[in-house]
Each structure stands twice: as structure tokens, then as C-alpha cells.
Amino acid sequence: MEGQKELREPAQSIWMNDITFKVARLFFTDMETQRTFDANYENFQPVDSVAFPHKMTFFVKAQKNLEIRFSYKKAGLNKETTFPFTIPSGYDVQRKKP
């Protein structure tokens, strides 16, 4: 129609590892804004008898591009974990005003 913009739905593609049948890559694109999210999962190793990706890379394409890389040296499932930390007594929370 004249004067009206055609709406295009977002799209998602998923690639599976042919051996483990785990998600190896996920790609999401918003056709309207041309923003994309691309997640890659690699180096699957058994963790408590489950294939787990020890390397992950995320790419975001938007107004600014972002790349995040994770790699695990050690992983476990269904085990309690702790991350000991303390907040310094002199720390002052500064919040943005809405």
C-alpha cells in the first residue's frame, strides 16, 4: 500500500551439532532494524555425561557491534558453586535518576 511500510518479522536460524544434536549456532535477525545476534557454541566435551560447550562466542550487531567470548576450563552440572566476594565498606552505590 502506498505510504505504508511493509512489516517484516524477525527470523531465527538454528544449527545443530551432527554428533551430539546440541545447538552449535543460533542466529537471530530483526529485519526491521537490521540488528542481529549470532551465538556460536564449540568444543563440546562431556560434563557429568552431558555434552557441554566449553567455548562460546556471541556477536551482536546493532548501533554498535559487540563480541563476547567465553571459554571454560572446568564445568560441572547440578553442583552447588560459591563465588566468595565482599563489598568494601566504603563503597557507595550511585544510581542513575530516571
N, C-alpha and C positions, 0 to 999 in steps of 0.2 A: 504494500500500500504506500502511496506517496506520502511523504512527511513522517512516516513511522519507521522506527528502527527494528530490524529483524532481531529477535532474541535468539541466542544460541545457547544451548545447555552446556554445562561443564561436562568434561569427558574424563574417564579413568581407564587406564590400561594396567593389567597385572601380568607379570611374567612369573612362571613357576619353575623351580629347580627340577630338572627332569629325573633326578635320582631320589631326592628327599620329598618332593612335592611341597616344599616350603616356598613362600613368596621370596623371589630373588630380586624383583624390581617392581616398584609401584610408581606410575606416572599419572599425575593429575594435572589437567589444564582447564583454566577458566577461559573459555573462548571470548567472552565479553570483554575481559580486561587484559587478556593475553598473559596472565600470571600462571606460573607453573610450579609444581612441586615434584621432584624426582628423587625417590629413595632407592638406594641400591644396597642389597644385603649379600655379603660374601663370606668366604672362609667358614663354611658350616662345619662344626665339629660336635661330636656327641657330648652332651652335658646331661648327666643323670638319664641316659638312654634316649635323649631327645636331641635332634639336630638343631643347633643354635648358631646363628651368625655371629662370628667374632669380629667382623669388620662391617661397618655401616657408613654410608656416605649419603648425605642429604643435600640437595641443591634446590634453592628457592630462587625463582626469577620473578621479580616484581619491580617496583620503582627502583629498588636497589637489589643487587644479587647477593646471595648468601650461600656459603658452602660450609657444612658441618661434617666433620669426620670423627667417628668413634672406632676404637679398637679395644677389644677386651683381651686381657692376658689370662684372666681366670673368671669363670662364671659358674653359678650354681642355681638350681631351681628349688623352690619351696623350702628355702633355708633362711632362718632369721639372720638379718645382717644389721650391723651397727656402723654408725659413722659418727664417732665421738668428736664433738666440737663444743666450744664455748663462745659466747658473745662477750666481748670485752666490756667491762663495767662502764667505760667512758663512751661507749657507742651511743649516738643519738640518732634516732630514726627521723629522717626528714621526708615528709610525704608531699607529693605534688598536690596543689589545690585544684579541685575540678573547675 
